[in-house]
């Protein structure tokens, strides 16, 4: 996480924290290192705003998920399977941004709860396909009351724009980190 995540008064968009570079330069000239520019607080970081909003969403969903007996990652897996039943574990992991070693225990638990089935793909034994059971499909009706648009205080069009902006942010960060690798 860089101290200069975005524009703030007194900072330049896209600038980087040069405090380490300037301390190296100043040590060569026997000058005291300059303190980092700007007094950034935790609340000034976009990453913290997104992280803490995620935690707030988790708290907002908690009561409804407890009624269903599910955790948030389990709920997201179920929702993704409503969207496209019969996915492979790897395809579901890509959608949920989870590695298979993290996703598999979630799926095993959902299977033990009777919400889905995991089966080897007859066409490719290396792949495991996940299918909802009738109980998994019925969760949709039970869980549809968990609509947090009103809870956010945003108008429906503002909510939709924010969701699109966050998706763009996420995709750009993934692309940037993939290019660095």
Secondary structure, 3 states (H helix, E strand, C coil): CCCCCCCCCCCCCCCCCCHHHHHHHHHHCCCCCCCCCCCCCHHHCHHHHHHHHHHHHHHHHHHHHHHHCCCHHHHHHHHHHHHCCCEEHHHHHHHHCCCHHHHHHHHHHHHHCCCEEEEEECCEEEEEEEEECHHHHHHHHHHCCCCCHHHHCCCHHHHHHHHHHHHHHHHHHHHHHHHHC
